[in-house]
Amino acid sequence: MKTVRTAIREQRPVDGALVALHAELRNASRQVNAVGVNLNQLVRHANAYNEVPESVAWLAAYCFQVVRRAEAVIVELGRRLP
């Protein structure tokens, strides 16, 4: 993200694609953080009550989705940055 911010600050992007990818990566980062917080709460519940809530599977699948999208954005950023 630091590399992207530097490129944006130096106004290297010819089009707005780099700025849009940076925003998408920031959004994905926030989503991963939120999922991590929720996942920690669910694991704490599972340990305390010796049961795994149904939402764990959904949350894990969502987390993988967000991470896969973030990886795709990072690959695209790598293509656009020198």
Contacts in CASP RR format, 6 or more apart in sequence:
PFRMAT RR
TARGET T0000
AUTHOR 0000-0000-0000
METHOD contacts of the structure
MODEL  1
MKTVRTAIREQRPVDGALVALHAELRNASRQVNAVGVNLNQLVRHANAYN
EVPESVAWLAAYCFQVVRRAEAVIVELGRRLP
1 22 0 8 1.000
1 25 0 8 1.000
1 26 0 8 1.000
1 29 0 8 1.000
3 77 0 8 1.000
3 81 0 8 1.000
4 18 0 8 1.000
4 21 0 8 1.000
4 22 0 8 1.000
4 25 0 8 1.000
4 77 0 8 1.000
4 81 0 8 1.000
5 22 0 8 1.000
7 13 0 8 1.000
7 18 0 8 1.000
7 81 0 8 1.000
8 18 0 8 1.000
8 19 0 8 1.000
8 22 0 8 1.000
12 18 0 8 1.000
12 81 0 8 1.000
12 82 0 8 1.000
13 19 0 8 1.000
13 80 0 8 1.000
17 80 0 8 1.000
18 77 0 8 1.000
18 80 0 8 1.000
18 81 0 8 1.000
21 73 0 8 1.000
21 76 0 8 1.000
21 77 0 8 1.000
21 80 0 8 1.000
22 77 0 8 1.000
24 69 0 8 1.000
24 73 0 8 1.000
25 70 0 8 1.000
25 73 0 8 1.000
25 74 0 8 1.000
25 77 0 8 1.000
28 66 0 8 1.000
28 67 0 8 1.000
28 69 0 8 1.000
28 70 0 8 1.000
28 73 0 8 1.000
29 70 0 8 1.000
31 66 0 8 1.000
32 63 0 8 1.000
32 66 0 8 1.000
32 67 0 8 1.000
32 70 0 8 1.000
35 59 0 8 1.000
35 62 0 8 1.000
35 63 0 8 1.000
35 66 0 8 1.000
36 63 0 8 1.000
38 59 0 8 1.000
39 56 0 8 1.000
39 59 0 8 1.000
39 60 0 8 1.000
39 63 0 8 1.000
42 52 0 8 1.000
42 53 0 8 1.000
42 55 0 8 1.000
42 56 0 8 1.000
42 59 0 8 1.000
43 56 0 8 1.000
45 51 0 8 1.000
45 53 0 8 1.000
46 52 0 8 1.000
46 53 0 8 1.000
46 56 0 8 1.000
END
